[in-house]
Amino acid sequence: MSFARGTLIVKPLSANLTYDTETFGRMDPYAKLTIAGNSQRTRTANDMGKTPVWQDTFTFNINGD
């Protein structure tokens, strides 16, 4: 059996978090992606609270993983 090889492009758009962890102010969330042992994270969504929005693009090379 052969495994797929190529490039995976991931574009996280937004999140809808269930609760706010900050007592004062608003949360500064980020998203962390781990694929085949490679980790990347979005920029911090400063003061966006429970509904952060990102415009990042991540590229992962897939070699049969």
ROSE-4610 file (N, C-alpha, C; in Angstrom, 1 decimal, always signed):
// ROSE-4610
residu = [M/M/M/S/S/S/F/F/F/A/A/A/R/R/R/G/G/G/T/T/T/L/L/L/I/I/I/V/V/V/K/K/K/P/P/P/L/L/L/S/S/S/A/A/A/N/N/N/L/L/L/T/T/T/Y/Y/Y/D/D/D/T/T/T/E/E/E/T/T/T/F/F/F/G/G/G/R/R/R/M/M/M/D/D/D/P/P/P/Y/Y/Y/A/A/A/K/K/K/L/L/L/T/T/T/I/I/I/A/A/A/G/G/G/N/N/N/S/S/S/Q/Q/Q/R/R/R/T/T/T/R/R/R/T/T/T/A/A/A/N/N/N/D/D/D/M/M/M/G/G/G/K/K/K/T/T/T/P/P/P/V/V/V/W/W/W/Q/Q/Q/D/D/D/T/T/T/F/F/F/T/T/T/F/F/F/N/N/N/I/I/I/N/N/N/G/G/G/D/D/D]
num = [1/1/1/2/2/2/3/3/3/4/4/4/5/5/5/6/6/6/7/7/7/8/8/8/9/9/9/10/10/10/11/11/11/12/12/12/13/13/13/14/14/14/15/15/15/16/16/16/17/17/17/18/18/18/19/19/19/20/20/20/21/21/21/22/22/22/23/23/23/24/24/24/25/25/25/26/26/26/27/27/27/28/28/28/29/29/29/30/30/30/31/31/31/32/32/32/33/33/33/34/34/34/35/35/35/36/36/36/37/37/37/38/38/38/39/39/39/40/40/40/41/41/41/42/42/42/43/43/43/44/44/44/45/45/45/46/46/46/47/47/47/48/48/48/49/49/49/50/50/50/51/51/51/52/52/52/53/53/53/54/54/54/55/55/55/56/56/56/57/57/57/58/58/58/59/59/59/60/60/60/61/61/61/62/62/62/63/63/63/64/64/64/65/65/65]
x = [+0.8/+0.0/+0.9/+0.6/+1.4/+0.6/+1.4/+0.8/+0.9/+0.0/+0.0/+1.1/+1.7/+2.7/+2.3/+2.7/+2.4/+2.4/+1.7/+1.6/+0.2/+0.1/-1.1/-1.1/-2.1/-2.3/-3.4/-3.2/-4.2/-4.4/-5.7/-6.0/-7.0/-6.6/-7.5/-8.2/-9.6/-10.3/-10.8/-11.4/-12.0/-12.2/-12.6/-13.0/-14.1/-14.9/-16.0/-15.8/-15.0/-14.7/-15.8/-15.9/-17.0/-17.0/-15.9/-15.9/-14.6/-14.8/-13.7/-12.8/-11.5/-10.7/-10.1/-10.4/-9.9/-11.0/-10.6/-11.5/-11.6/-10.4/-10.4/-9.8/-10.4/-10.0/-10.5/-9.9/-10.3/-9.2/-9.5/-8.5/-7.7/-6.5/-5.6/-5.3/-6.3/-6.1/-5.3/-4.7/-4.0/-4.3/-4.1/-4.3/-3.0/-2.8/-1.5/-1.9/-1.2/-1.4/-0.2/-0.4/+0.7/+0.3/+1.1/+0.8/+2.2/+2.2/+3.3/+4.5/+4.3/+5.4/+5.9/+5.3/+5.7/+4.6/+5.1/+4.1/+4.3/+3.1/+3.1/+1.9/+2.0/+0.9/+0.6/-0.7/-1.2/-0.6/-0.8/-0.5/-1.5/-1.1/-2.0/-3.1/-4.4/-5.5/-5.8/-5.1/-5.1/-6.5/-7.0/-8.2/-9.4/-9.4/-10.6/-11.5/-11.2/-12.1/-12.4/-13.7/-14.2/-14.4/-14.2/-14.4/-13.3/-12.1/-10.9/-11.0/-10.4/-10.3/-8.9/-8.5/-7.1/-7.1/-6.0/-5.8/-4.5/-4.1/-2.8/-2.9/-1.8/-1.8/-0.6/-0.8/+0.3/+0.5/+1.7/+2.0/+2.8/+2.3/+3.0/+3.3/+4.5/+4.9/+4.5/+3.7/+3.3/+4.0/+4.7/+5.5/+5.0/+3.7/+3.2/+2.9/+2.8/+2.5/+1.0]
y = [-1.2/+0.0/+1.2/+2.2/+3.4/+4.5/+5.4/+6.5/+7.8/+8.7/+10.0/+10.9/+11.6/+12.5/+13.8/+14.9/+16.2/+17.3/+18.4/+19.6/+19.8/+20.0/+20.3/+21.8/+22.5/+23.9/+24.1/+24.7/+24.9/+26.4/+26.8/+28.3/+28.3/+28.5/+28.6/+30.0/+30.0/+31.2/+31.8/+31.1/+31.6/+30.5/+30.9/+30.0/+30.5/+29.7/+30.0/+29.3/+30.0/+29.3/+29.3/+28.3/+28.2/+29.1/+29.4/+30.3/+31.2/+32.3/+33.3/+33.0/+32.9/+32.6/+33.9/+35.0/+36.3/+36.9/+37.3/+38.0/+39.5/+40.1/+41.5/+41.5/+42.3/+42.4/+41.2/+41.1/+40.0/+39.1/+37.8/+36.8/+37.2/+36.6/+36.7/+35.3/+34.7/+33.3/+33.1/+31.9/+31.5/+30.1/+29.6/+28.2/+27.6/+26.4/+25.6/+24.4/+24.2/+23.0/+22.1/+20.8/+19.8/+18.7/+18.6/+17.6/+16.9/+15.5/+14.7/+15.2/+15.6/+16.1/+17.5/+18.2/+19.6/+20.5/+21.5/+22.4/+23.8/+24.5/+25.9/+26.5/+27.8/+28.4/+29.8/+30.2/+31.4/+32.6/+33.8/+34.9/+35.1/+35.7/+35.9/+36.9/+36.5/+37.4/+38.3/+39.4/+40.3/+40.9/+40.8/+41.3/+40.9/+39.7/+39.2/+38.3/+38.0/+37.2/+35.9/+35.5/+34.2/+33.9/+35.0/+34.8/+35.4/+34.7/+35.2/+34.9/+35.7/+35.6/+35.7/+34.7/+34.7/+34.8/+35.2/+35.2/+34.6/+33.6/+33.0/+31.8/+31.4/+30.3/+29.4/+28.1/+27.2/+26.2/+25.8/+24.8/+23.6/+22.4/+21.3/+20.3/+19.7/+18.7/+17.4/+16.6/+15.3/+14.2/+13.3/+12.3/+10.9/+10.6/+9.3/+9.1/+10.2/+10.2/+10.1]
z = [+0.0/+0.0/+0.0/-0.9/-0.9/-0.1/+0.5/+1.2/+0.4/+0.7/+0.0/+0.4/-0.6/-0.4/-1.1/-0.5/-1.1/-0.1/-0.4/+0.5/+1.0/+2.3/+3.0/+3.4/+2.9/+3.2/+4.2/+5.4/+6.4/+6.6/+6.6/+6.9/+8.0/+9.2/+10.3/+10.2/+10.2/+10.0/+11.4/+12.2/+13.4/+14.4/+15.7/+16.7/+17.5/+18.1/+18.9/+20.3/+21.2/+22.4/+23.4/+24.3/+25.2/+26.4/+26.9/+28.1/+28.1/+28.8/+28.9/+30.1/+29.9/+31.1/+31.8/+31.2/+31.8/+32.7/+33.9/+34.8/+34.4/+34.1/+33.7/+32.3/+31.4/+30.0/+29.2/+28.0/+27.1/+26.8/+26.4/+26.2/+24.9/+24.8/+23.7/+23.1/+22.5/+22.1/+20.8/+20.6/+19.4/+19.2/+17.9/+17.6/+17.3/+17.7/+17.5/+16.7/+15.6/+14.7/+14.7/+14.9/+14.9/+13.9/+12.9/+11.9/+11.6/+11.7/+11.5/+12.3/+13.5/+14.3/+14.1/+13.1/+12.9/+13.5/+14.3/+14.9/+14.4/+14.2/+13.9/+14.6/+14.9/+15.6/+15.0/+15.1/+14.6/+15.4/+14.8/+15.6/+16.7/+17.8/+18.9/+18.5/+18.7/+18.4/+19.6/+19.6/+20.8/+21.0/+22.3/+22.8/+22.0/+21.4/+20.6/+21.5/+22.7/+23.6/+23.0/+23.1/+22.8/+21.3/+20.4/+19.0/+18.2/+18.3/+17.6/+16.1/+15.3/+13.8/+13.4/+12.5/+12.0/+10.5/+9.9/+8.5/+8.1/+8.8/+8.6/+7.7/+7.0/+6.1/+6.5/+6.7/+7.0/+6.0/+5.7/+4.7/+5.4/+5.3/+5.8/+4.7/+4.7/+3.7/+4.3/+3.5/+3.9/+3.1/+3.9/+3.2/+3.7/+3.5/+3.8/+5.3/+6.0/+7.5/+7.7]
